[in-house]
């Protein structure tokens, strides 16, 4: 290969090219990881490769503690949104400003492909804007108060179960009990279904949802976290 009249073996250019690429990769990644720091917003220290995703997955970051400390950098959202820092806001006035006063300034959803792109949680552009316009009236104070009645009924079932366990001197598994309560509240208020999973833990819907939520975390996800560009390569074989 000839450059400016000087002959260079092609192989001799591989090392400097690789070093230049590596330097750019390290710089660009650190630039993204330090975005909120440059803006004066503190948060849990992100890992170079996975941000806070690994910390969050294995419980090394206390979410409640981060909420208490105010707005934080949460690159754990890389799990779904690629190399994109996320800002978590806890100031009530700022939340009101964003969701009420500045409601007309439409905030789009992150990009999504595959079978889930038409999922309500992943709608984009005008489709998401229209669905949000239709759904918002469902969350008025009056309608939310009407949901409280249904929630109280589900809580009454929980209290009955706790009384029965107490009378029999039985141990109450807190985590499993909370799962049943949460699932029954969601199915009753959001889907108008009466799934008594607090008493019937073998209910098919309850069991299948638990299986879906307990899927093993694939190493492929972490690979895409480290190199977001690979997502487009893997989509050739299967939707991600």
Steps between C-alpha positions, in 0.01 A plus 500: 500500500637843402432813710648836389749320280618270780441128483346340810423129540124463553562292812697784661189721498288250691649575843468883485148464358404266783653733762315799354171307499556380858580853620185637335289218647628567855456877466147481356386250764638707788343810349155339516553352847599840640221698336305573819818564701593776257158652571558484877256213567636230731420130482635146555836447328437314171704202382697565178338208317146472635429830674286424806326203337709236675475683834123520468459138384697361794368744761823699541315831461226595748220652291318643801819668619546657159141626504557658840813676380319670212554491124757240402671365194348161418686332215336177616239587236755378246329168553224625273617817333859447398784739590272776628532668843169541681408780741284410800308794649355498853424871549119529512491850348719395209287189437188720495671740260588217260178299508244778547618847401729380220276212393473640147876454453469141390774262619552205267576143602835328436531311174368142496494227237353156464175355626479734800520829308119535511488428872345791694825545692698532175274705270668792327426824318136577413380153602633551855375860510147395401490211748623727776226752417235226521635346823562818700132560592506160674736640762289784637468533878137383491579183304802419709286527813257247352791257464568534872180303572625203297843523659343500846307182413824328402665624820209358702579157354860543610394590855275191514792281391730659759238445773468133400878455503524675836230283658678187378841633613632459145793684344405763240742518203514879450638502145256242365209668679591840353523345153147363525362830627670703227393267220138490616484882524639535146268243343194642676562870431676489161341194337166469686583136582429335832807280545509386863868412491540586868310185588570302185873520428461243221275721287623452137526873425692568820742213440565595138568864586749387767677281245516791256644737763756246621663441161878452518703809418681428174873579459397627157329796668821599677689466170258745339539730802874510444474538122159649405584485129478120516125530554444561129714197414304265729167633369580334168451164675235585761312811626660663805 
